[in-house]
Amino acid sequence: MSTLLLLILLQVLLLLLFLFLLLLLLLLLLLLLLLLLLLLLLLLLLLLLLLLLLLLLLLLLLLLLLLLLLLLLLLLLLKYFYHYT
């Protein structure tokens, strides 16, 4: 009788251990998923920053082009002015 009780107890303990390990595994998986999500978010942020930088660069280039055009216009105007005086 006592051995049977011991066997049942052992089985229950094994089952509890198995459940505990399963829970631990699930928790680990959840943690991994969270980490992956965080990494993805960071990557997205980095991409956004890069895009912003690119936009800024483009704006700067456009400004430079505009300045160059203005300078050219001024030069043409000066040439025209000196031509007719």
Gaussian input, Z-matrix of N, CA and C with variables (Angstrom, degrees):
# hf/3-21g

backbone

0 1
 N
 C     1     B1
 C     2     B2     1     A1
 N     3     B3     2     A2     1     D1
 C     4     B4     3     A3     2     D2
 C     5     B5     4     A4     3     D3
 N     6     B6     5     A5     4     D4
 C     7     B7     6     A6     5     D5
 C     8     B8     7     A7     6     D6
 N     9     B9     8     A8     7     D7
 C    10    B10     9     A9     8     D8
 C    11    B11    10    A10     9     D9
 N    12    B12    11    A11    10    D10
 C    13    B13    12    A12    11    D11
 C    14    B14    13    A13    12    D12
 N    15    B15    14    A14    13    D13
 C    16    B16    15    A15    14    D14
 C    17    B17    16    A16    15    D15
 N    18    B18    17    A17    16    D16
 C    19    B19    18    A18    17    D17
 C    20    B20    19    A19    18    D18
 N    21    B21    20    A20    19    D19
 C    22    B22    21    A21    20    D20
 C    23    B23    22    A22    21    D21
 N    24    B24    23    A23    22    D22
 C    25    B25    24    A24    23    D23
 C    26    B26    25    A25    24    D24
 N    27    B27    26    A26    25    D25
 C    28    B28    27    A27    26    D26
 C    29    B29    28    A28    27    D27
 N    30    B30    29    A29    28    D28
 C    31    B31    30    A30    29    D29
 C    32    B32    31    A31    30    D30
 N    33    B33    32    A32    31    D31
 C    34    B34    33    A33    32    D32
 C    35    B35    34    A34    33    D33
 N    36    B36    35    A35    34    D34
 C    37    B37    36    A36    35    D35
 C    38    B38    37    A37    36    D36
 N    39    B39    38    A38    37    D37
 C    40    B40    39    A39    38    D38
 C    41    B41    40    A40    39    D39
 N    42    B42    41    A41    40    D40
 C    43    B43    42    A42    41    D41
 C    44    B44    43    A43    42    D42
 N    45    B45    44    A44    43    D43
 C    46    B46    45    A45    44    D44
 C    47    B47    46    A46    45    D45
 N    48    B48    47    A47    46    D46
 C    49    B49    48    A48    47    D47
 C    50    B50    49    A49    48    D48
 N    51    B51    50    A50    49    D49
 C    52    B52    51    A51    50    D50
 C    53    B53    52    A52    51    D51
 N    54    B54    53    A53    52    D52
 C    55    B55    54    A54    53    D53
 C    56    B56    55    A55    54    D54
 N    57    B57    56    A56    55    D55
 C    58    B58    57    A57    56    D56
 C    59    B59    58    A58    57    D57
 N    60    B60    59    A59    58    D58
 C    61    B61    60    A60    59    D59
 C    62    B62    61    A61    60    D60
 N    63    B63    62    A62    61    D61
 C    64    B64    63    A63    62    D62
 C    65    B65    64    A64    63    D63
 N    66    B66    65    A65    64    D64
 C    67    B67    66    A66    65    D65
 C    68    B68    67    A67    66    D66
 N    69    B69    68    A68    67    D67
 C    70    B70    69    A69    68    D68
 C    71    B71    70    A70    69    D69
 N    72    B72    71    A71    70    D70
 C    73    B73    72    A72    71    D71
 C    74    B74    73    A73    72    D72
 N    75    B75    74    A74    73    D73
 C    76    B76    75    A75    74    D74
 C    77    B77    76    A76    75    D75
 N    78    B78    77    A77    76    D76
 C    79    B79    78    A78    77    D77
 C    80    B80    79    A79    78    D78
 N    81    B81    80    A80    79    D79
 C    82    B82    81    A81    80    D80
 C    83    B83    82    A82    81    D81
 N    84    B84    83    A83    82    D82
 C    85    B85    84    A84    83    D83
 C    86    B86    85    A85    84    D84
 N    87    B87    86    A86    85    D85
 C    88    B88    87    A87    86    D86
 C    89    B89    88    A88    87    D87
 N    90    B90    89    A89    88    D88
 C    91    B91    90    A90    89    D89
 C    92    B92    91    A91    90    D90
 N    93    B93    92    A92    91    D91
 C    94    B94    93    A93    92    D92
 C    95    B95    94    A94    93    D93
 N    96    B96    95    A95    94    D94
 C    97    B97    96    A96    95    D95
 C    98    B98    97    A97    96    D96
 N    99    B99    98    A98    97    D97
 C   100   B100    99    A99    98    D98
 C   101   B101   100   A100    99    D99
 N   102   B102   101   A101   100   D100
 C   103   B103   102   A102   101   D101
 C   104   B104   103   A103   102   D102
 N   105   B105   104   A104   103   D103
 C   106   B106   105   A105   104   D104
 C   107   B107   106   A106   105   D105
 N   108   B108   107   A107   106   D106
 C   109   B109   108   A108   107   D107
 C   110   B110   109   A109   108   D108
 N   111   B111   110   A110   109   D109
 C   112   B112   111   A111   110   D110
 C   113   B113   112   A112   111   D111
 N   114   B114   113   A113   112   D112
 C   115   B115   114   A114   113   D113
 C   116   B116   115   A115   114   D114
 N   117   B117   116   A116   115   D115
 C   118   B118   117   A117   116   D116
 C   119   B119   118   A118   117   D117
 N   120   B120   119   A119   118   D118
 C   121   B121   120   A120   119   D119
 C   122   B122   121   A121   120   D120
 N   123   B123   122   A122   121   D121
 C   124   B124   123   A123   122   D122
 C   125   B125   124   A124   123   D123
 N   126   B126   125   A125   124   D124
 C   127   B127   126   A126   125   D125
 C   128   B128   127   A127   126   D126
 N   129   B129   128   A128   127   D127
 C   130   B130   129   A129   128   D128
 C   131   B131   130   A130   129   D129
 N   132   B132   131   A131   130   D130
 C   133   B133   132   A132   131   D131
 C   134   B134   133   A133   132   D132
 N   135   B135   134   A134   133   D133
 C   136   B136   135   A135   134   D134
 C   137   B137   136   A136   135   D135
 N   138   B138   137   A137   136   D136
 C   139   B139   138   A138   137   D137
 C   140   B140   139   A139   138   D138
 N   141   B141   140   A140   139   D139
 C   142   B142   141   A141   140   D140
 C   143   B143   142   A142   141   D141
 N   144   B144   143   A143   142   D142
 C   145   B145   144   A144   143   D143
 C   146   B146   145   A145   144   D144
 N   147   B147   146   A146   145   D145
 C   148   B148   147   A147   146   D146
 C   149   B149   148   A148   147   D147
 N   150   B150   149   A149   148   D148
 C   151   B151   150   A150   149   D149
 C   152   B152   151   A151   150   D150
 N   153   B153   152   A152   151   D151
 C   154   B154   153   A153   152   D152
 C   155   B155   154   A154   153   D153
 N   156   B156   155   A155   154   D154
 C   157   B157   156   A156   155   D155
 C   158   B158   157   A157   156   D156
 N   159   B159   158   A158   157   D157
 C   160   B160   159   A159   158   D158
 C   161   B161   160   A160   159   D159
 N   162   B162   161   A161   160   D160
 C   163   B163   162   A162   161   D161
 C   164   B164   163   A163   162   D162
 N   165   B165   164   A164   163   D163
 C   166   B166   165   A165   164   D164
 C   167   B167   166   A166   165   D165
 N   168   B168   167   A167   166   D166
 C   169   B169   168   A168   167   D167
 C   170   B170   169   A169   168   D168
 N   171   B171   170   A170   169   D169
 C   172   B172   171   A171   170   D170
 C   173   B173   172   A172   171   D171
 N   174   B174   173   A173   172   D172
 C   175   B175   174   A174   173   D173
 C   176   B176   175   A175   174   D174
 N   177   B177   176   A176   175   D175
 C   178   B178   177   A177   176   D176
 C   179   B179   178   A178   177   D177
 N   180   B180   179   A179   178   D178
 C   181   B181   180   A180   179   D179
 C   182   B182   181   A181   180   D180
 N   183   B183   182   A182   181   D181
 C   184   B184   183   A183   182   D182
 C   185   B185   184   A184   183   D183
 N   186   B186   185   A185   184   D184
 C   187   B187   186   A186   185   D185
 C   188   B188   187   A187   186   D186
 N   189   B189   188   A188   187   D187
 C   190   B190   189   A189   188   D188
 C   191   B191   190   A190   189   D189
 N   192   B192   191   A191   190   D190
 C   193   B193   192   A192   191   D191
 C   194   B194   193   A193   192   D192
 N   195   B195   194   A194   193   D193
 C   196   B196   195   A195   194   D194
 C   197   B197   196   A196   195   D195
 N   198   B198   197   A197   196   D196
 C   199   B199   198   A198   197   D197
 C   200   B200   199   A199   198   D198
 N   201   B201   200   A200   199   D199
 C   202   B202   201   A201   200   D200
 C   203   B203   202   A202   201   D201
 N   204   B204   203   A203   202   D202
 C   205   B205   204   A204   203   D203
 C   206   B206   205   A205   204   D204
 N   207   B207   206   A206   205   D205
 C   208   B208   207   A207   206   D206
 C   209   B209   208   A208   207   D207
 N   210   B210   209   A209   208   D208
 C   211   B211   210   A210   209   D209
 C   212   B212   211   A211   210   D210
 N   213   B213   212   A212   211   D211
 C   214   B214   213   A213   212   D212
 C   215   B215   214   A214   213   D213
 N   216   B216   215   A215   214   D214
 C   217   B217   216   A216   215   D215
 C   218   B218   217   A217   216   D216
 N   219   B219   218   A218   217   D217
 C   220   B220   219   A219   218   D218
 C   221   B221   220   A220   219   D219
 N   222   B222   221   A221   220   D220
 C   223   B223   222   A222   221   D221
 C   224   B224   223   A223   222   D222
 N   225   B225   224   A224   223   D223
 C   226   B226   225   A225   224   D224
 C   227   B227   226   A226   225   D225
 N   228   B228   227   A227   226   D226
 C   229   B229   228   A228   227   D227
 C   230   B230   229   A229   228   D228
 N   231   B231   230   A230   229   D229
 C   232   B232   231   A231   230   D230
 C   233   B233   232   A232   231   D231
 N   234   B234   233   A233   232   D232
 C   235   B235   234   A234   233   D233
 C   236   B236   235   A235   234   D234
 N   237   B237   236   A236   235   D235
 C   238   B238   237   A237   236   D236
 C   239   B239   238   A238   237   D237
 N   240   B240   239   A239   238   D238
 C   241   B241   240   A240   239   D239
 C   242   B242   241   A241   240   D240
 N   243   B243   242   A242   241   D241
 C   244   B244   243   A243   242   D242
 C   245   B245   244   A244   243   D243
 N   246   B246   245   A245   244   D244
 C   247   B247   246   A246   245   D245
 C   248   B248   247   A247   246   D246
 N   249   B249   248   A248   247   D247
 C   250   B250   249   A249   248   D248
 C   251   B251   250   A250   249   D249
 N   252   B252   251   A251   250   D250
 C   253   B253   252   A252   251   D251
 C   254   B254   253   A253   252   D252

   B1=1.4537
   B2=1.5274
   B3=1.2823
   B4=1.4610
   B5=1.5441
   B6=1.3068
   B7=1.4738
   B8=1.5326
   B9=1.3114
   B10=1.4622
   B11=1.5279
   B12=1.2986
   B13=1.4637
   B14=1.5315
   B15=1.2983
   B16=1.4519
   B17=1.5287
   B18=1.3258
   B19=1.4648
   B20=1.5194
   B21=1.3163
   B22=1.4663
   B23=1.5237
   B24=1.3059
   B25=1.4643
   B26=1.5248
   B27=1.3137
   B28=1.4597
   B29=1.5225
   B30=1.3205
   B31=1.4621
   B32=1.5216
   B33=1.3160
   B34=1.4720
   B35=1.5244
   B36=1.3070
   B37=1.4707
   B38=1.5211
   B39=1.2946
   B40=1.4637
   B41=1.5203
   B42=1.3182
   B43=1.4594
   B44=1.5275
   B45=1.3140
   B46=1.4672
   B47=1.5203
   B48=1.3061
   B49=1.4570
   B50=1.5317
   B51=1.3188
   B52=1.4587
   B53=1.5208
   B54=1.3162
   B55=1.4628
   B56=1.5230
   B57=1.3121
   B58=1.4582
   B59=1.5339
   B60=1.3199
   B61=1.4700
   B62=1.5231
   B63=1.3041
   B64=1.4560
   B65=1.5154
   B66=1.3016
   B67=1.4660
   B68=1.5227
   B69=1.3021
   B70=1.4620
   B71=1.5300
   B72=1.2905
   B73=1.4527
   B74=1.5247
   B75=1.3018
   B76=1.4574
   B77=1.5239
   B78=1.3067
   B79=1.4559
   B80=1.5286
   B81=1.2997
   B82=1.4606
   B83=1.5236
   B84=1.2997
   B85=1.4568
   B86=1.5206
   B87=1.3063
   B88=1.4575
   B89=1.5267
   B90=1.3043
   B91=1.4590
   B92=1.5313
   B93=1.3015
   B94=1.4581
   B95=1.5206
   B96=1.3071
   B97=1.4614
   B98=1.5214
   B99=1.3085
   B100=1.4635
   B101=1.5229
   B102=1.2980
   B103=1.4540
   B104=1.5278
   B105=1.2989
   B106=1.4514
   B107=1.5229
   B108=1.3132
   B109=1.4566
   B110=1.5195
   B111=1.3082
   B112=1.4570
   B113=1.5263
   B114=1.3000
   B115=1.4600
   B116=1.5235
   B117=1.3063
   B118=1.4583
   B119=1.5164
   B120=1.3159
   B121=1.4597
   B122=1.5232
   B123=1.3098
   B124=1.4552
   B125=1.5317
   B126=1.3021
   B127=1.4565
   B128=1.5232
   B129=1.3134
   B130=1.4558
   B131=1.5221
   B132=1.3106
   B133=1.4559
   B134=1.5234
   B135=1.2999
   B136=1.4581
   B137=1.5299
   B138=1.3083
   B139=1.4574
   B140=1.5159
   B141=1.3128
   B142=1.4549
   B143=1.5225
   B144=1.3056
   B145=1.4550
   B146=1.5313
   B147=1.2980
   B148=1.4581
   B149=1.5223
   B150=1.3060
   B151=1.4584
   B152=1.5189
   B153=1.3019
   B154=1.4554
   B155=1.5234
   B156=1.3033
   B157=1.4571
   B158=1.5304
   B159=1.3044
   B160=1.4541
   B161=1.5214
   B162=1.3022
   B163=1.4570
   B164=1.5222
   B165=1.3056
   B166=1.4596
   B167=1.5305
   B168=1.3008
   B169=1.4568
   B170=1.5248
   B171=1.3059
   B172=1.4552
   B173=1.5134
   B174=1.2953
   B175=1.4556
   B176=1.5223
   B177=1.2969
   B178=1.4629
   B179=1.5333
   B180=1.2964
   B181=1.4600
   B182=1.5228
   B183=1.2960
   B184=1.4596
   B185=1.5190
   B186=1.2979
   B187=1.4618
   B188=1.5246
   B189=1.2978
   B190=1.4583
   B191=1.5329
   B192=1.2943
   B193=1.4544
   B194=1.5197
   B195=1.3059
   B196=1.4552
   B197=1.5260
   B198=1.2999
   B199=1.4556
   B200=1.5274
   B201=1.3009
   B202=1.4554
   B203=1.5269
   B204=1.2973
   B205=1.4542
   B206=1.5206
   B207=1.3043
   B208=1.4586
   B209=1.5255
   B210=1.2982
   B211=1.4553
   B212=1.5274
   B213=1.2929
   B214=1.4575
   B215=1.5224
   B216=1.2956
   B217=1.4516
   B218=1.5184
   B219=1.2999
   B220=1.4595
   B221=1.5196
   B222=1.2994
   B223=1.4642
   B224=1.5216
   B225=1.3099
   B226=1.4683
   B227=1.5191
   B228=1.3029
   B229=1.4596
   B230=1.5116
   B231=1.3127
   B232=1.4695
   B233=1.5238
   B234=1.3039
   B235=1.4584
   B236=1.5322
   B237=1.2910
   B238=1.4539
   B239=1.5180
   B240=1.3322
   B241=1.4550
   B242=1.5266
   B243=1.3190
   B244=1.4643
   B245=1.5180
   B246=1.2801
   B247=1.4506
   B248=1.5304
   B249=1.3167
   B250=1.4548
   B251=1.5293
   B252=1.3244
   B253=1.4711
   B254=1.5141
   A1=110.70
   A2=116.25
   A3=121.96
   A4=111.07
   A5=116.90
   A6=120.22
   A7=111.00
   A8=115.76
   A9=120.83
   A10=109.75
   A11=116.81
   A12=122.42
   A13=109.97
   A14=116.28
   A15=122.18
   A16=110.81
   A17=116.14
   A18=121.57
   A19=111.35
   A20=116.82
   A21=121.37
   A22=109.98
   A23=116.26
   A24=121.66
   A25=111.00
   A26=115.66
   A27=121.22
   A28=110.89
   A29=116.10
   A30=120.85
   A31=111.44
   A32=115.65
   A33=120.29
   A34=110.23
   A35=116.52
   A36=120.87
   A37=111.54
   A38=116.70
   A39=121.21
   A40=111.53
   A41=115.12
   A42=120.32
   A43=110.70
   A44=115.98
   A45=120.74
   A46=111.58
   A47=115.78
   A48=120.76
   A49=111.15
   A50=114.70
   A51=120.57
   A52=110.58
   A53=117.21
   A54=121.82
   A55=111.46
   A56=115.45
   A57=120.47
   A58=110.76
   A59=116.59
   A60=121.29
   A61=111.53
   A62=115.83
   A63=120.92
   A64=110.65
   A65=116.33
   A66=122.00
   A67=110.60
   A68=116.03
   A69=121.38
   A70=110.51
   A71=116.58
   A72=121.86
   A73=110.90
   A74=115.74
   A75=121.34
   A76=111.00
   A77=115.74
   A78=121.53
   A79=111.07
   A80=115.78
   A81=121.46
   A82=110.71
   A83=115.71
   A84=121.11
   A85=111.13
   A86=116.01
   A87=121.75
   A88=110.80
   A89=115.84
   A90=121.28
   A91=110.68
   A92=115.61
   A93=121.04
   A94=111.02
   A95=116.11
   A96=121.67
   A97=110.73
   A98=115.80
   A99=121.36
   A100=110.48
   A101=116.48
   A102=121.74
   A103=110.86
   A104=115.96
   A105=121.61
   A106=110.90
   A107=115.88
   A108=121.62
   A109=110.70
   A110=116.03
   A111=121.61
   A112=110.66
   A113=116.02
   A114=121.78
   A115=110.63
   A116=115.82
   A117=121.33
   A118=110.99
   A119=115.74
   A120=121.31
   A121=110.59
   A122=115.95
   A123=121.37
   A124=110.87
   A125=115.29
   A126=121.02
   A127=111.01
   A128=115.58
   A129=121.76
   A130=110.72
   A131=115.64
   A132=121.26
   A133=110.61
   A134=115.81
   A135=121.51
   A136=110.78
   A137=115.43
   A138=121.06
   A139=110.91
   A140=116.11
   A141=121.60
   A142=110.81
   A143=115.78
   A144=121.37
   A145=110.82
   A146=115.57
   A147=121.24
   A148=111.00
   A149=115.83
   A150=121.62
   A151=110.83
   A152=116.20
   A153=121.95
   A154=110.44
   A155=115.87
   A156=121.61
   A157=110.80
   A158=115.85
   A159=121.20
   A160=111.03
   A161=115.96
   A162=121.78
   A163=110.63
   A164=115.88
   A165=121.63
   A166=110.64
   A167=115.58
   A168=121.15
   A169=111.02
   A170=115.56
   A171=120.91
   A172=111.11
   A173=116.67
   A174=122.18
   A175=110.50
   A176=115.65
   A177=121.16
   A178=111.04
   A179=115.27
   A180=120.74
   A181=110.97
   A182=115.68
   A183=121.69
   A184=110.87
   A185=116.54
   A186=122.34
   A187=110.44
   A188=115.30
   A189=120.69
   A190=110.87
   A191=115.80
   A192=121.49
   A193=110.99
   A194=115.94
   A195=121.82
   A196=110.88
   A197=115.68
   A198=121.17
   A199=110.66
   A200=115.36
   A201=120.97
   A202=111.08
   A203=115.79
   A204=121.54
   A205=111.00
   A206=116.54
   A207=122.36
   A208=110.51
   A209=116.16
   A210=121.85
   A211=110.42
   A212=115.34
   A213=120.52
   A214=111.17
   A215=115.93
   A216=121.98
   A217=110.69
   A218=116.23
   A219=121.84
   A220=110.43
   A221=115.68
   A222=120.50
   A223=111.29
   A224=114.94
   A225=119.86
   A226=111.40
   A227=115.10
   A228=120.32
   A229=111.44
   A230=116.17
   A231=121.10
   A232=111.20
   A233=114.82
   A234=120.27
   A235=110.72
   A236=114.67
   A237=121.60
   A238=110.89
   A239=115.53
   A240=122.24
   A241=111.17
   A242=116.49
   A243=120.16
   A244=112.45
   A245=115.90
   A246=120.41
   A247=111.04
   A248=116.28
   A249=119.93
   A250=114.95
   A251=115.98
   A252=116.71
   A253=111.51
   D1=-43.74
   D2=-177.75
   D3=-66.69
   D4=-38.11
   D5=178.85
   D6=-66.35
   D7=-37.37
   D8=178.40
   D9=-64.21
   D10=-43.35
   D11=177.83
   D12=-63.00
   D13=-41.57
   D14=178.64
   D15=-63.00
   D16=-41.66
   D17=177.63
   D18=-63.02
   D19=-44.03
   D20=178.75
   D21=-62.80
   D22=-43.97
   D23=178.15
   D24=-60.78
   D25=-43.40
   D26=178.63
   D27=-61.74
   D28=-42.89
   D29=178.70
   D30=-62.85
   D31=-43.53
   D32=178.27
   D33=-62.28
   D34=-42.92
   D35=178.11
   D36=-62.66
   D37=-42.25
   D38=177.46
   D39=-62.52
   D40=-42.11
   D41=178.12
   D42=-62.73
   D43=-43.82
   D44=177.72
   D45=-61.99
   D46=-42.05
   D47=177.57
   D48=-61.71
   D49=-44.24
   D50=178.51
   D51=-60.69
   D52=-45.23
   D53=178.66
   D54=-62.85
   D55=-41.59
   D56=178.32
   D57=-61.83
   D58=-44.19
   D59=178.45
   D60=-64.28
   D61=-39.08
   D62=177.26
   D63=-62.84
   D64=-44.19
   D65=177.95
   D66=-62.11
   D67=-43.13
   D68=178.39
   D69=-61.46
   D70=-43.95
   D71=178.71
   D72=-62.01
   D73=-43.26
   D74=178.37
   D75=-62.11
   D76=-43.69
   D77=177.94
   D78=-61.61
   D79=-43.38
   D80=178.29
   D81=-62.10
   D82=-43.08
   D83=178.17
   D84=-62.09
   D85=-42.71
   D86=177.92
   D87=-62.11
   D88=-42.97
   D89=178.13
   D90=-62.16
   D91=-43.24
   D92=178.52
   D93=-62.13
   D94=-42.30
   D95=178.51
   D96=-62.86
   D97=-43.17
   D98=178.14
   D99=-61.81
   D100=-43.30
   D101=178.48
   D102=-61.96
   D103=-43.04
   D104=178.55
   D105=-62.31
   D106=-42.40
   D107=178.25
   D108=-62.54
   D109=-43.22
   D110=177.92
   D111=-61.42
   D112=-43.47
   D113=178.59
   D114=-61.79
   D115=-43.06
   D116=178.46
   D117=-62.32
   D118=-42.95
   D119=178.17
   D120=-61.65
   D121=-43.50
   D122=178.36
   D123=-61.76
   D124=-42.81
   D125=178.60
   D126=-62.21
   D127=-42.19
   D128=178.51
   D129=-62.80
   D130=-42.78
   D131=178.02
   D132=-62.01
   D133=-43.35
   D134=178.54
   D135=-61.86
   D136=-42.84
   D137=178.52
   D138=-62.64
   D139=-42.29
   D140=178.10
   D141=-62.17
   D142=-43.11
   D143=177.92
   D144=-61.72
   D145=-43.17
   D146=178.55
   D147=-62.12
   D148=-42.34
   D149=178.40
   D150=-62.99
   D151=-42.79
   D152=178.02
   D153=-61.31
   D154=-44.02
   D155=178.55
   D156=-61.72
   D157=-42.72
   D158=178.41
   D159=-62.80
   D160=-42.23
   D161=178.04
   D162=-61.86
   D163=-44.04
   D164=178.07
   D165=-60.69
   D166=-43.84
   D167=178.61
   D168=-61.75
   D169=-42.95
   D170=178.22
   D171=-62.82
   D172=-42.29
   D173=177.72
   D174=-61.44
   D175=-44.38
   D176=178.07
   D177=-60.94
   D178=-43.30
   D179=178.43
   D180=-62.15
   D181=-43.20
   D182=178.18
   D183=-62.03
   D184=-43.10
   D185=177.44
   D186=-61.27
   D187=-43.90
   D188=178.50
   D189=-61.76
   D190=-42.86
   D191=178.28
   D192=-62.29
   D193=-43.25
   D194=177.96
   D195=-61.64
   D196=-43.09
   D197=178.40
   D198=-62.36
   D199=-43.10
   D200=178.11
   D201=-61.81
   D202=-43.04
   D203=178.16
   D204=-62.62
   D205=-43.22
   D206=177.76
   D207=-61.18
   D208=-43.50
   D209=178.64
   D210=-62.13
   D211=-43.99
   D212=178.23
   D213=-61.36
   D214=-42.96
   D215=178.01
   D216=-61.83
   D217=-44.35
   D218=177.96
   D219=-60.99
   D220=-43.84
   D221=178.89
   D222=-61.46
   D223=-44.04
   D224=178.43
   D225=-62.97
   D226=-41.80
   D227=177.80
   D228=-62.06
   D229=-43.12
   D230=178.27
   D231=-62.84
   D232=-42.51
   D233=178.73
   D234=-61.86
   D235=-44.41
   D236=178.39
   D237=-62.92
   D238=-43.12
   D239=-179.97
   D240=-63.10
   D241=-44.41
   D242=179.76
   D243=-72.25
   D244=-24.24
   D245=-179.68
   D246=-71.75
   D247=-37.01
   D248=-176.90
   D249=-98.20
   D250=13.32
   D251=176.69
   D252=-116.34

